Amino acid sequence: MADIRSGGDGPTQDQTAELRARAEAGDRNAAGRLGELLAKAGDLEGALRLWARTYGDDSPTTKRLAELFAGDGDLAGAVRVWQFSDVVWQNPAGLQAEYLDTLDALDRLECEDDPEDWAFMEAEELAELLAQRGDEAALTELRARADAGDTAAAKRLARLSG
């Protein structure tokens, strides 16, 4: 799939100012779009702050995962976490929606996923990162899932032990 967040013409200053005003007035779609445009323009910290402020209470797993990446100095990784999140990915005013509108029905179908899958994948990634850092709760969760027959959890534990 093409990277919709690179290339192309950027927004004008007026468009950015309008999005900023709408975001500050509580328009979550405008805030999501503005975050994408900030990230595209290289203001990763600005995008991260905006997304965390706008969506953080509703997306605590995304917020925590992005904070871990940012805390490790991986701002691009933190941005990818938010861009992958349901709240940004499904934003009807966002770059993903614009990209999908350019596709025919078959290609569009290949790009659409179930948001529940994304939430699960984020939770898995967060648990693994925390376990790598020695977080006992995350390790206990992985062990319990492995004991219950979750082969992915067992593989993660093996990687952490090996």
C-alpha positions, -999 to +999 in steps of 0.1 A: +000+000+000+012+035-008+023+057+021-004+083+021+016+105+045+044+115+021+046+136-009+019+157-024+011+193-017+009+204+019-019+226+033-018+263+031-012+284+062-049+294+061-059+257+061-036+249+089-048+279+109-084+268+103-077+233+114-059+245+145-089+268+154-114+240+149-092+216+169-089+241+198-127+244+197-130+207+203-134+193+167-117+159+171-117+153+134-099+186+127-074+177+155-067+143+139-062+158+105-040+186+119-019+160+137-014+141+105-003+173+087+020+183+115+037+149+114+039+150+076+056+184+079+081+170+104+066+184+136+065+150+152+064+164+188+035+188+179+016+159+163+021+137+193+011+164+218-020+171+198-031+135+195-024+127+231-044+157+242-073+150+218-076+113+219-055+101+249-084+097+273-103+075+248-072+056+236-051+049+267-033+019+251-023+040+221-013+069+243+008+046+266+025+028+237+033+061+219+047+075+252+070+044+255+084+050+220+088+087+225+105+080+259+130+059+240+136+088+216+117+071+188+094+099+178+087+084+144+077+052+161+054+071+184+038+088+154+033+055+137+015+042+168-010+071+166-013+068+128-022+032+132-047+039+160-084+036+153-090+073+161-066+086+135-070+058+110-108+061+109-109+099+111-133+108+083-114+141+078-080+124+078-055+115+052-064+078+052-100+086+043-088+108+014-065+080+003-093+054+004-116+077-016-091+074-045-094+036-047-118+014-065-141-008-044-118-039-046-086-021-037-105-002-009-117-035+006-081-047+008-071-016+028-099-017+054-094-036+086-114-042+117-106-016+144-109-044+170-079-060+154-059-028+157-068-025+194-057-061+199-024-056+181-017-024+200-024-042+233-001-070+223+027-046+214+023-027+246+024-058+267+055-070+249+073-036+253+064-036+290+075-072+295+108-064+278+113-036+304+107-061+331+072-050+340+059-078+363+022-073+354+030-076+317+051-107+323+024-123+344-002-116+317+021-131+291+027-162+312-011-166+319-019-164+282+009-188+273-003-213+300-038-210+285-025-221+251-018-188+234+012-197+212+019-161+203+023-153+240+045-184+245+067-172+216+070-137+231+080-152+264+106-174+247+121-144+229+122-125+262+139-154+279+163-162+252 
